């Protein structure tokens, strides 16, 4: 098992201990024992119950696992489960909309064409007027006087 997964189990274990025995008892014993065995032994994060979990530098996967436990084991009624599922669905739709807007191919091409237009404008501005060197102009004047091509 990789280190990141062990850290996630350690964080989940710490949160479960913070929640208390009543929440742990609602989990299957085999699930709790697996979390306890697979957690990183030398990493035991501590959390403040007065501060929101999202503000305590917890991995997203840990929060997802706790949310899954809430849905599957801690919801007392079907109504509560349905509300939680609706909340999850709404959050997922928001996330997908953000991704769609961020990576929309139409917008990517629009950006690209705008960047090309900016380059063309800067190229036009950056053009330098060519002047013949002084010596060459002098030679050309002499040639004109004597009508030499």
N, C-alpha and C positions, 0 to 999 in steps of 0.2 A: 504494500500500500504506500502511496506517495505521501510526502510530508504535508502537502496542502490539505489532503483529505483528513489526515490525522489532526491537523490544526482545527479543521471544521468540527470534527467530532469533539475535540477538547472544548471548543466554544459552546457547542450544543450542550455538552455535559455541565458546563458551568452555569449556563442559563437555566437548565432543568433544576439544578440544585438551588438556584436563586428563586425559582418559582415555588419550590417546596414539594413536600412529599405527596400532597394531594394530586398534583399534576403527574408526578412520576408514577404513581399507582395506576393511573388511567392508561399508561403506555403498556404494551405487551412486555413481559419480563425479558423475553429473548431480545427484543429491540433495545431495551435499556442496557442489558448486559453487553450486547454487541458494541454499543456506543462507548461504554465504560472500558471495554477491552481494547478497542481500536484507537482510542484517543492517544494523543502524544503524552507520554508520561512526564516529561520535563516542561510542559507548557500548560499552565492552568490560569487562564485569564480571569480577572475579577471585574465584575460589573456593578455599577451603582444603580440600585432599584429606583432612585429618584430621578434618574436621567433616562430619556428615551433611548432605546436600543440602537436606533439608527444613528445617533450622535456619539456612540461609544466605539467607533472603529471596529465594527463587526463585519465579517465577510458576508457578501450577498448570499452565498450558498447556505450559510448558517441561518440567516433570516428565512430563507426559503424552506429549509428543513423544519424550523419552528412553526412556520405558517402551515406546512403540511400536517404536522402533528396536531395543530389546532383544528384543522379541518377534519382529520380522520379520527381523533381520539378525544378532544376536549370540547367539541360542540355538543351541547346538551339536547338540542332539538333539530329537527329537519329544517325548520324555518331559519335557524341560525346558520346551518350549513349552506342553505340556498343564498342567504345574504352574503356569506363569505365567498361563495363561488361567483356571485354577481360582481363583487368587489374585485376578485382576481381577474375576471373577464374584462372588466372596465379598465383595469390597470394594464392588461396585456394589449387591449385595443389602443390605448394611448401610446404605449411603447412602440407598437407596430406603426402607428401614424407618424411618430417622430422619425423612425427609421426610414419610412417611405419618403418623407419630405427631405430628409438628409441625403438619401442616396437615389433620389428620383433621376432617371437618365435624362429626362427633358431638361431639368434644371442644370445638370452637369454640362450638357451641350450649350445651354444658354450662357453659362459662366465662361465656357471655353471661347465662344464667339465674342463675348464682351472683352475677354483678355486679348484676343487677336485684334479687335478694333483699337484697343488701347495701344498695342504695339505699333499698328499702322500710324496712329496719330503721333506717337513719339518718334517714329521714323521720319515722318514728314517734318517735324519740328527739328529733329537732329540733323537735317540735311545742311551741308556746308556749301556755300557758294564757292565755286572754283574760280581762281584768278591765276592768270599766267604769271610766271615769275618775271621780275623786272628785267632781267637780261634778255629773256625770250621776247618780251614786248619791244625792247629796244631794237633787237634784230629784225623783228617783223616791220617796224617803222622804216628801217633802212631799206628793206626789201620793197616796201610800198613806194618809197621815193624813187627807186630805180626800176620799178615795175617788174620785179623778179618774183616768180612764184615760189 
